């Protein structure tokens, strides 16, 4: 490698390090803005699921009903702020008269904030890890509707944090027995069989098919536990 190429690489590396240092302040600003906004809301439930699910699809309409029923029980609803199941959750929150929150993320192919988020509760993020921290800190339950990689990421993130004691135990409910049955069977018959998880780890998960079952799981849990931030 000649000296010119070496100097060019060293310059780019130095510029990258300088950019990374300034990036810390942007990350801090996202945390501060998010903490200040969500700390005012009171108890909330997060609903996750696919951004690709269209209005009229059974999963979409079920998410609307779940958001509505939980709102009627006094919970705010937090979604990822975009279309699909996220939109359905926020729509349900508004139908139920509850707080409707959207934690939107800047992505190249999606997503714009949906129309059902309260004007004072629409937050925008550049960093997935900041957004996920806010979900985890301020949600008193997690409803996992059918979804793709992002939904699985959020599901296993929450499950891991509860399993390892890094956050308080909260309801973690998988909605759609048919959709989740393959994963649940694999967890039990492969992961548990190989002793990579413990039997009590599976007890952290509930599976439901209806809005009534979801609400029942949440209310039963909080008949025995206090509502509070998770860490």
C-alpha positions in Angstrom: 0.0 0.0 0.0 1.6 3.3 -1.1 1.8 6.4 1.2 -1.1 8.2 -0.6 -3.5 5.4 0.0 -2.4 5.1 3.6 -2.9 8.8 4.3 -6.4 8.7 2.7 -7.5 5.7 4.8 -6.1 7.3 8.0 -8.0 10.6 7.1 -11.3 8.8 6.5 -10.8 6.8 9.8 -10.2 10.0 11.8 -13.2 11.7 10.2 -15.3 8.7 11.1 -14.2 8.8 14.7 -15.0 12.5 15.0 -18.4 11.8 13.5 -19.0 9.0 16.0 -18.2 11.3 19.0 -20.8 13.9 17.9 -23.3 11.1 17.3 -23.4 10.5 21.0 -25.2 13.8 21.5 -27.9 12.9 19.0 -28.4 9.6 20.7 -28.6 11.3 24.1 -31.2 13.8 22.7 -33.4 10.9 21.5 -33.3 9.3 24.9 -34.0 12.5 26.7 -36.9 13.5 24.5 -38.4 10.0 24.7 -38.1 9.6 28.4 -39.7 13.0 29.0 -42.6 12.3 26.7 -43.4 8.7 27.8 -43.0 9.3 31.6 -46.1 11.5 31.5 -48.4 8.9 30.0 -49.2 6.4 32.7 -49.7 2.6 32.2 -49.3 1.5 28.5 -49.3 -1.7 26.5 -47.2 -2.1 23.4 -48.7 -4.0 20.4 -46.3 -5.3 17.8 -46.9 -6.9 14.5 -46.3 -6.7 10.7 -46.3 -3.4 8.9 -47.6 -5.2 5.8 -51.0 -6.3 7.3 -53.8 -4.5 5.5 -57.1 -3.1 6.8 -59.8 -5.8 6.6 -57.3 -8.7 7.2 -58.4 -10.7 10.3 -55.1 -9.9 12.1 -55.6 -6.1 11.5 -59.1 -6.1 12.7 -58.2 -8.2 15.8 -55.4 -5.7 16.6 -58.0 -2.9 16.4 -60.2 -4.8 18.9 -57.3 -5.5 21.3 -56.2 -1.9 21.3 -59.8 -0.8 21.9 -60.5 -3.2 24.7 -57.2 -2.5 26.5 -57.8 1.3 26.2 -61.3 0.8 27.7 -59.5 -0.8 30.7 -57.4 2.3 31.2 -54.2 1.4 29.3 -52.5 3.6 26.7 -51.4 1.9 23.6 -47.9 2.2 22.1 -47.1 1.0 18.6 -44.2 1.4 16.3 -46.1 4.3 14.7 -46.3 2.9 11.1 -48.8 1.1 9.0 -50.3 -2.4 9.3 -50.7 -3.8 12.8 -49.2 -0.6 14.2 -51.9 1.5 12.6 -54.5 -1.0 13.8 -53.3 -0.8 17.4 -53.4 3.0 17.3 -56.8 3.0 15.7 -58.1 0.7 18.5 -56.7 3.1 21.1 -58.6 6.0 19.7 -61.8 4.0 19.4 -61.4 3.0 23.1 -60.8 6.6 24.2 -57.2 5.8 25.3 -53.8 7.4 24.7 -52.5 6.5 21.3 -48.7 6.6 21.1 -46.4 6.0 18.1 -42.7 5.4 18.3 -41.7 5.8 14.6 -38.4 4.9 13.1 -36.8 6.4 10.0 -36.5 3.7 7.3 -35.6 3.8 3.6 -38.7 1.9 2.4 -41.2 2.6 5.2 -42.7 4.2 7.2 -44.8 7.3 7.7 -46.6 7.8 10.9 -50.1 6.5 10.8 -53.1 8.8 11.2 -54.3 7.4 14.5 -51.5 8.6 16.7 -52.3 11.4 19.2 -50.6 14.6 17.9 -48.7 15.0 21.2 -47.6 11.4 21.3 -45.9 10.8 18.0 -42.1 10.4 18.4 -39.5 9.9 15.7 -36.2 8.0 16.0 -33.1 7.3 14.0 -31.8 4.6 16.2 -33.6 1.2 16.7 -31.9 0.6 20.1 -33.2 3.9 21.5 -36.7 3.2 20.4 -36.5 -0.4 21.8 -35.3 0.9 25.1 -38.4 3.2 25.4 -40.7 0.4 24.5 -39.2 -1.8 27.2 -39.1 0.9 29.9 -42.6 2.2 29.6 -44.8 -0.7 28.5 -46.6 -2.7 31.1 -47.3 -5.5 28.7 -46.4 -6.7 25.2 -48.9 -8.0 22.6 -47.2 -9.8 19.8 -49.4 -10.0 16.7 -48.3 -12.1 13.7 -45.3 -10.4 12.0 -41.9 -10.8 10.4 -38.3 -10.3 11.4 -38.9 -7.1 13.3 -41.7 -8.6 15.4 -39.5 -11.6 16.2 -36.7 -9.3 17.2 -38.9 -7.4 19.6 -40.4 -10.6 21.0 -37.1 -12.2 21.8 -35.6 -8.9 23.1 -38.4 -8.6 25.7 -38.3 -12.3 26.5 -34.5 -12.2 27.1 -34.7 -9.1 29.3 -37.4 -10.7 31.5 -35.6 -14.0 31.6 -32.3 -12.4 32.7 -33.9 -10.1 35.2 -32.9 -6.9 33.4 -36.6 -5.8 33.4 -39.6 -6.6 35.5 -41.8 -9.4 34.5 -44.8 -8.1 32.5 -47.5 -9.9 30.4 -46.0 -11.2 27.1 -48.8 -12.5 24.9 -48.6 -14.1 21.5 -51.8 -13.6 19.6 -52.8 -16.2 17.1 -52.3 -19.8 18.2 -52.1 -21.1 14.6 -49.5 -18.5 13.7 -47.3 -19.1 16.7 -47.7 -22.8 17.2 -44.7 -23.8 15.1 -42.4 -21.5 17.1 -43.9 -22.6 20.5 -43.4 -26.3 19.5 -39.8 -25.6 18.5 -39.2 -23.8 21.8 -40.6 -26.7 23.8 -39.4 -29.7 21.7 -36.0 -28.4 20.6 -34.7 -25.5 22.7 -36.1 -26.8 26.0 -35.2 -30.4 25.1 -31.6 -29.3 24.6 -31.7 -27.5 27.9 -30.9 -24.1 26.4 -33.9 -22.7 28.3 -35.7 -23.8 31.5 -39.3 -24.9 31.8 -40.1 -21.7 33.8 -38.9 -19.6 30.8 -41.9 -20.9 28.8 -44.2 -19.8 31.6 -43.3 -16.2 30.7 -45.3 -16.6 27.5 -49.1 -16.7 27.0 -50.9 -17.5 23.8 -54.3 -16.1 22.9 -56.7 -16.0 20.0 -59.2 -13.3 21.0 -59.2 -9.8 22.4 -61.1 -11.1 25.5 -58.3 -13.6 26.2 -55.7 -10.9 25.9 -57.4 -8.5 28.3 -58.0 -11.4 30.7 -54.3 -12.2 30.8 -53.4 -8.6 31.4 -55.9 -7.9 34.1 -55.2 -11.2 35.8 -51.5 -10.4 35.9 -52.1 -6.9 37.4 -54.4 -8.2 40.0 -51.2 -9.6 41.5 -48.5 -7.1 40.5 -48.1 -3.3 40.7 -48.1 -1.1 37.7 -44.7 0.6 37.4 -41.9 1.4 34.9 -39.9 -1.8 34.2 -36.4 -0.6 35.2 
